[in-house]
Amino acid sequence: MKKKIAIIGAGIAGLTLGNFLQKKSNYEFIIYEKGETLNLDEGFGIQLAINSISILNQIGFKEFNKSEIFNPKTLVFFSKQDKVCDLDLTQFNTQAEKYTTLKRSSLIKFLKDKLFNNIFRFNKMIELIEYKENKIQLKFTDGGTDEVDYLIVSDGVFSTTKTIIENKKTKINFRGAFAARTTISKNNFKTLNEENISLIMCPNAHLVLYPINEEEYNFIAILRNKANTSDDKNRELLKNVLEQNNLNILFEKKISFWPIYSSNKPTISKYKNIFYLGDAFYTFPPTMAQGASQSIESADELFKILEKDSDNKQDIYFANRLERVKIISRRSNFNFFVFHLCNSFFVIARNFILRKLIYNNKFIDTFLRRVFRK
Ligand SMILES: Cc1cc2nc3c(=O)[nH]c(=O)nc-3n(C[C@H](O)[C@H](O)[C@H](O)COP(=O)(O)OP(=O)(O)OC[C@H]3O[C@@H](n4cnc5c(N)ncnc54)[C@H](O)[C@@H]3O)c2cc1C
């Protein structure tokens, strides 16, 4: 009889795993999503480095409509308005795998469209799980039930399902910062080089602008603010930073705000056939733009392990993931610190060192290639 899997959460991680299971395995699976439907209107951008593009290519990403994606060639660092240096992103590319930017909703649509409609169950949240003779019994808040061999939890940073399973509150850290996001038409913003990602480092903040398709740029700002304040207060802080950088035009757009959280430590379940995936396993600060790529990587790793005939699937998965989390979280935390330096002496030193390191092969191999190429 086919083994059965329940995936909780239809985000990037859950949908990627679903695609692998449907395309290449003998498992029966259902994706349970708390939302009424998948949000395909959301216009914000996402960066995918080639570590995730190589995985997505295995499920048809090569055929993705080229007008809906962009392949930036360079990451340009600015210190306020002064250019510091360029990072050549094409050095990590191959013919088939290129650093890619796109709308998150385009990626979700791509992943969803490849799955059969009948594997989705919407408006579903787990209320209770029971573990009996290696089977997991699920009870949902609407009274529905299911019994599965494996439970994969990919319900994002706050993972309420994890809290129910492990019977303790999931610990996540507020990073004393918030993100502000909007998109802007290229026609309204002709000063930018269309081929590039621009990263502007300022005291207590950094701003990132990049094309997400043929017509639009994505704008994201990460601003330090120890208190988790209201959108109005965050709007004021953002306005100051935009004015200082002559980017006032962005303030005319509709801007959304998010507090930034990251995980305390990676999660392993007390039950051997329950796995955490994507942000539910570990949430990174967004200063390496690797959250989505890591969700995709974790789905790929878990799929390969599920295919193996092994009794310690969970230990193997956890050990692999832990190693990747250590590599990426160290770099994300380092960037979080250096991008936001305030003291002018340290800023000058940072810019000087960055200009040297960006052309140093050893640094590029150790700091970036280990992330972009496994
Ligand atoms: C400001 C910001 C900018 C970012 N920029 C980038 C970037 O440029 N590049 C990048 O790679 N990453 C980026 N990330 C990170 C990236 O968005 C996340 O890491 C990624 O979306 C995580 O995917 P996921 O599938 O684990 O979780 P999610 O995408 O959060 O999906 C979770 C899903 O589970 C559902 N769900 C929630 N609770 C339940 C429940 N109890 N039961 C059932 N379903 C549930 C949700 O509705 C959702 O559909 C950014 C993050 C932030 C905050």
Ligand as a Chemical Component Dictionary entry (heavy atoms), coordinates in Angstrom:
data_LIG
# 
_chem_comp.id                   LIG 
_chem_comp.type                 NON-POLYMER 
_chem_comp.pdbx_formal_charge   0 
_chem_comp.three_letter_code    LIG 
# 
loop_
_chem_comp_atom.comp_id 
_chem_comp_atom.atom_id 
_chem_comp_atom.alt_atom_id 
_chem_comp_atom.type_symbol 
_chem_comp_atom.charge 
_chem_comp_atom.model_Cartn_x 
_chem_comp_atom.model_Cartn_y 
_chem_comp_atom.model_Cartn_z 
_chem_comp_atom.pdbx_ordinal 
LIG C1  C1  C 0 10.921 41.125 4.250  1  
LIG C2  C2  C 0 11.340 39.805 3.730  2  
LIG C3  C3  C 0 12.027 39.746 2.513  3  
LIG C4  C4  C 0 12.419 38.503 2.002  4  
LIG N1  N1  N 0 13.089 38.456 0.824  5  
LIG C5  C5  C 0 13.538 37.269 0.386  6  
LIG C6  C6  C 0 14.310 37.167 -0.826 7  
LIG O1  O1  O 0 14.573 38.141 -1.530 8  
LIG N2  N2  N 0 14.766 35.944 -1.210 9  
LIG C7  C7  C 0 14.499 34.841 -0.471 10 
LIG O2  O2  O 0 14.951 33.756 -0.836 11 
LIG N3  N3  N 0 13.738 34.885 0.656  12 
LIG C8  C8  C 0 13.261 36.060 1.095  13 
LIG N4  N4  N 0 12.532 36.120 2.245  14 
LIG C9  C9  C 0 12.215 34.895 2.988  15 
LIG C10 C10 C 0 11.136 34.036 2.334  16 
LIG O3  O3  O 0 10.024 34.795 1.976  17 
LIG C11 C11 C 0 10.704 32.915 3.286  18 
LIG O4  O4  O 0 11.862 32.332 3.828  19 
LIG C12 C12 C 0 9.887  31.839 2.560  20 
LIG O5  O5  O 0 8.701  32.381 2.044  21 
LIG C13 C13 C 0 9.533  30.697 3.517  22 
LIG O6  O6  O 0 8.738  29.756 2.842  23 
LIG P1  P1  P 0 7.864  28.725 3.660  24 
LIG O7  O7  O 0 7.163  27.894 2.642  25 
LIG O8  O8  O 0 8.683  28.056 4.687  26 
LIG O9  O9  O 0 6.825  29.609 4.481  27 
LIG P2  P2  P 0 5.710  30.615 3.960  28 
LIG O10 O10 O 0 6.063  31.150 2.634  29 
LIG O11 O11 O 0 5.486  31.566 5.082  30 
LIG O12 O12 O 0 4.407  29.691 3.784  31 
LIG C14 C14 C 0 3.703  29.163 4.877  32 
LIG C15 C15 C 0 2.327  28.702 4.391  33 
LIG O13 O13 O 0 1.680  28.018 5.460  34 
LIG C16 C16 C 0 0.371  28.549 5.646  35 
LIG N5  N5  N 0 0.056  28.353 7.071  36 
LIG C17 C17 C 0 0.443  29.116 8.114  37 
LIG N6  N6  N 0 -0.004 28.590 9.264  38 
LIG C18 C18 C 0 -0.702 27.472 8.937  39 
LIG C19 C19 C 0 -1.381 26.482 9.682  40 
LIG N7  N7  N 0 -1.430 26.537 11.026 41 
LIG N8  N8  N 0 -1.988 25.459 9.027  42 
LIG C20 C20 C 0 -1.952 25.388 7.676  43 
LIG N9  N9  N 0 -1.294 26.290 6.903  44 
LIG C21 C21 C 0 -0.670 27.320 7.531  45 
LIG C22 C22 C 0 0.472  29.993 5.207  46 
LIG O14 O14 O 0 -0.802 30.509 4.864  47 
LIG C23 C23 C 0 1.411  29.866 4.003  48 
LIG O15 O15 O 0 0.716  29.557 2.828  49 
LIG C24 C24 C 0 12.113 37.323 2.740  50 
LIG C25 C25 C 0 11.405 37.393 3.953  51 
LIG C26 C26 C 0 11.047 38.630 4.446  52 
LIG C27 C27 C 0 10.303 38.692 5.776  53 
# 
loop_
_chem_comp_bond.comp_id 
_chem_comp_bond.atom_id_1 
_chem_comp_bond.atom_id_2 
_chem_comp_bond.value_order 
_chem_comp_bond.pdbx_ordinal 
LIG C1  C2  SING 1  
LIG C2  C3  SING 2  
LIG C2  C26 DOUB 3  
LIG C3  C4  DOUB 4  
LIG C4  N1  SING 5  
LIG C4  C24 SING 6  
LIG N1  C5  DOUB 7  
LIG C5  C6  SING 8  
LIG C5  C8  SING 9  
LIG C6  O1  DOUB 10 
LIG C6  N2  SING 11 
LIG N2  C7  SING 12 
LIG C7  O2  DOUB 13 
LIG C7  N3  SING 14 
LIG N3  C8  DOUB 15 
LIG C8  N4  SING 16 
LIG N4  C9  SING 17 
LIG N4  C24 SING 18 
LIG C9  C10 SING 19 
LIG C10 O3  SING 20 
LIG C10 C11 SING 21 
LIG C11 O4  SING 22 
LIG C11 C12 SING 23 
LIG C12 O5  SING 24 
LIG C12 C13 SING 25 
LIG C13 O6  SING 26 
LIG O6  P1  SING 27 
LIG P1  O7  DOUB 28 
LIG P1  O8  SING 29 
LIG P1  O9  SING 30 
LIG O9  P2  SING 31 
LIG P2  O10 DOUB 32 
LIG P2  O11 SING 33 
LIG P2  O12 SING 34 
LIG O12 C14 SING 35 
LIG C14 C15 SING 36 
LIG C15 O13 SING 37 
LIG C15 C23 SING 38 
LIG O13 C16 SING 39 
LIG C16 N5  SING 40 
LIG C16 C22 SING 41 
LIG N5  C17 SING 42 
LIG N5  C21 SING 43 
LIG C17 N6  DOUB 44 
LIG N6  C18 SING 45 
LIG C18 C19 SING 46 
LIG C18 C21 DOUB 47 
LIG C19 N7  SING 48 
LIG C19 N8  DOUB 49 
LIG N8  C20 SING 50 
LIG C20 N9  DOUB 51 
LIG N9  C21 SING 52 
LIG C22 O14 SING 53 
LIG C22 C23 SING 54 
LIG C23 O15 SING 55 
LIG C24 C25 DOUB 56 
LIG C25 C26 SING 57 
LIG C26 C27 SING 58 
# 
